[in-house]
Amino acid sequence: MAERRSPFYGSIVGLGATMGRVGGDFISAKYYSGIADEHLNTRANVGVQDLSTMGKMDIKGPDAVALVNHVIVNDASAMKPGQVRYSTVCREDGGIMDDLTVFRLAPEHFMLVTGSVNRLKMLPWLLHHAEGRKAYVTDITAAIAFPTIQGPRSRELLKVLVSDADLDGLKRWSFTSGRIGETPVLISRTGVTGELGFELFVPADEAASVWDMLMRTGRDFGLKPYGVLAMFTLGLEKAYPAHGIDMDESRTPFHVGLDRWIRFDKGDFVGRDALLKVRDQGVDERWTGLILDGDKPAATNARVMAGDKDAGVVTYSDHGYSLGKVLATAHLKLPFTANGTELSIDIDGTPTRATVAPMPFFDPEGSRLRV
């Protein structure tokens, strides 16, 4: 497959990042100084990650809202320009094709930010459903660099760097425009770390200078870059399900606790009938949190046992560096999902205790997001 590089590639390699292939044929940073260091610095100060690999789909035209509302389970028609909403995109059978964020740029103009891998299937999916509608879909991934600045000092840093934007008044799940130097940027108060954070949309041909300004200014705020692996551990602590790991087309939003984003009352959308059946019939398993004994994570797809009974399967396990514990998420059969239930997972040939725990594991009240 062709190797794709983000607009920040040269800058990231210059920082000594260990690179690897990620979704959508991109090469991106796996880690820099080390996963634990990057994770803890983002919790304590501020971190920056290159998310340019994520898909950006521009949708405009008189039927833009009808198209977006047809393919997502959330309600785009209720959005105002400047708002962001999270949603899943489902097949007719209710299986999750992707989870994404929807930006309403104007009354007839949206941008969908898709998963890196899922960009490759979301574009033809959107084009297919745009047929017969006055809505025009363009993949603008290559034109937009996408750094995310996350952590308790992120606003403090960006207030020094960004002009023409009210970052104090910017609420979560909303965005505004501003400038970094002479470069126009869109600034969204979103992210997947569980911290105060902002995602920036930057013209690709001006991205390198923005990165340089960010790194120079960030020295005074404890800014460090973090890679994909730290992103996963930060997301694990907050129990943010990841497509391709915790969910896929074989499971519905009800299986991973994302049904609260479904708006059945908005009218028809792809997968609605199937999802109504799941809602009415219920599910026989639940995406569940586990705290593991010892210091070794479980393997993905490891079986979770209740004595000699198969209780389910691990989706992801890693260190919860903020908590000093090894964590896991798993799809467990309902009889084994009560908090405090003791189960077992084989780790390197040793049966290891895994205790069902409430999710999210870290900052369950979400207070760090509300500052």
Residue, then its C-alpha position, 0 to 999 in steps of 0.5 A: m500500500a502507498e505510504r502517506r505522511s502527514p504535514f507534520y511528518g518532518s517535524i515529528v521525525g526531527l523530535g526523535a519519534t518512533m514511527g509506525r504505520v497507522g490507519g489509512d496507510f499513514i505513518s505516524a508517531k507511536y511514541y517519543s520519550g516513552i508511553a508513561d512519560e507522555h501519558l502523565n505529562t498530558r495529565a499534569n501539563v499539556g501534550v500535543q498529538d498529530l491526528s492528521t491521519m483522521g479523515k475529514m469529509d466536507i459536505k455542503g449543499p441544500d441537502a447537506v443536513a438531510l444527508v448527514n442526518h440519514v447516515i448518523v444516529n445522532d441529530a444533525s438538524a438540531m445543531k447550530p453552526g459552531q457546534v460539534r456532535y459525536s455519533t456512530v454511523c451504522r449499517e442497515d443491520g445496526g453494526i457500527m461502521d465508524d464513530l465520528t464527530v460532526f461539525r456544523l460549519a454553516p446552515e448547508h455545510f458540515m465536516l465529518v471527522t472520521g477514524s483514520v482507517n474508516r476514512l477509506k470506507m466512509l467516503p464511498w458510503l457518503l457518496h453512495h447516500a448522496e446520490g439523488r441529493k443536492a449534497y456534495v462530498t469531498d475528502i479534504t483529509a490531505a488539505i487539513a493538518f490536525p494537531t490536538i492540544q490536551g491537558p490542564r494547561s492547554r487553554e493557558l498555552l493556546k491563549v498565548l499562541v492564538s489571536d482573534a478567538d475567545l478560548d475562555g468562552l469556548k464550551r465543550w463540543s463547540f468550535t471557533s475560528g482564530r489565527i496562529g501568526e498569520t495562519p487561520v485555524l479552526i479551534s474545537r474544544t474536543g478530544v479523547t484524553g479526558e482532559l481540557g483540550f482543543e483540536l486544531f484544523v490547520p491548512a496543510d501548507e502552513a502546518a510546519s510553521v504552526w507546529d514550530m510556533l506551538m513547540r517553541t511557545g509550549r516550552d514554558f507550559g510543559l508541552k510534550p508531544y505524545g504518540v498513538l500508544a499514549m493516546f490509547t492509554l489515556g482513552l482507556e482510563k476514560a473508557y472511550p471505546a475505539h472502533g476496530i478495538d472495542m467495537d466494529e460492524s458486528r456490534t451495535p451502539f447498545h453493545v458499547g454503551l453508545d446508545r445514549w447518542i441515538r435519536f430515534d425521534k428524528g425520523d428515518f436513518v440508516g440502521r434505525d429499524a435494526l437498532l429499534k429491535v436491539r433496544d426492545q429485545g436487549v443485548d446479552e453482553r456488555w462492554t465492561g471495565l476490569i482491574l487486573d492483578g499484577d503488572k502485566p496487561a492481558a492480550t487482546n482477544a484473551r478469554v475472560m473466565a468465571g471458573d470454568k465458564d467462558a465469560g467473554v473476551v478482552t478488547y484492550s488492556d494496558h497500564g492505567y498510568s494515572l492510577g497505578k493499575v493495569l486496566a482492561t475492557a472486555h465484552l462480557k456476558l451479562p451474568f458476569t458484569a456486576n461491579g466487584t465480580e472476580l474473574s480470571i484471565d490467562i496472562d503468559g500462562t498464569p491465571t490472573r484475577a480480573t475484577v469488574a470495576p465501574m467505568p470510566f476508571f479515571d475522573p468518573e465525574g468528568s470534572r477535568l473536562r469542565v474547567 
